[in-house]
Amino acid sequence: MRLIILCICTLLFVFNIMSCKEERNLMELECSLFSSFRTYPDSTFFKSISCLYFEDGKLYMFDPSRADVAILDIDKDTFYTVGKFGEGPKEVVSPTGFYVQKDTIGILDAGSMALKFYDGKGFIESVSVPTCNEFRFFIENDTIYATTMTDSSCYVKTERNWDRINSGDIQFCGEVFSITEHTDMNILRNQRHLVKGEDCLYAICPSYPVIEKYDLHENRLLASCDLSD
């Protein structure tokens, strides 16, 4: 019995020695705080920031619990917000996401089925969209790309000046995965996060281990990456 225990201990010790690797020296980066904000411009506080975006020296912070996007301009050391709760044309009823394009912030409003656009001076316009949910979307020039729910497509394209009456202007694109036998559940789980690339988009399905790459303009599937392993 003692011999068996001794053999086991010896094996564990050898395995431990073999599995240990030499530690690498990590580069240390010294940082110092040069600016901070604890409250919003109206003296209220942060609540539930769900998404951040950084571009051209500006940090954008989306807070659906406040229905606004807070913008921190690092170069000018200024801090302001766009959007607020309300049922007016310039306000947001039920925010689900946001996107930044050349200093223009679009807040997706499921309550009014619209995309509300703002800049540093305030409200710009409201445009109708065919779908609103919490999945990531983006805008390329004047075309809106958003995730959708159908049995044959995973994302939808509409022009920024799309009119809800002209449903023929909607382009349903992308392929779907057979995740479950239940049709409604399969449609629901096929929703995608859409990320813009160079002349392409990446469709990421949280319920399926595959990332797809589509041609941005021709909607063709260019490649797919299976992450099952």
C-alpha angles and dihedrals in degrees: 000000000000090000091054092049090048091051092049092049091048092051092048091050093049091046091050092052092048093048095051115097130196111268115245121226108244119215112246119221116199113216132186130194112245101166140011140177124202099173139034121255089264090056093253123125139247112272118175116345106189103176139024131199130184126197136152095352095313127113115208118200120191117206112182091185088064097032091230145102117228116211123203111194102201097189095050094033092229130139126198142147138227127203132028141194118280145100096250123110091258095046137077126239103185115001118204105167148341142218133197123217120173097329091316115117120205117198115196111223117197090183094066098021089236143117111234115206124207139169135184091289095052138255119013109173146317121236129189120246130191095224139027127187141130095270118111118267135174143197125232112193101310098336122101118212115196138160117260142188117238134124093246108032138047103196139028135214126206134166116252090243092049116149117217090221092061099064089166089077091070118100115203109202143168134052129271132226125229097236101151139006092238107093098210093046091046091054091048094050093047093071114122142207107234120213122184120232132173105301088335143070131222119223113204119190114200091202099050129049097234131100115200131202118209133187105255096222107024094039092225121152104246102177144340132209119209112210096183093117 
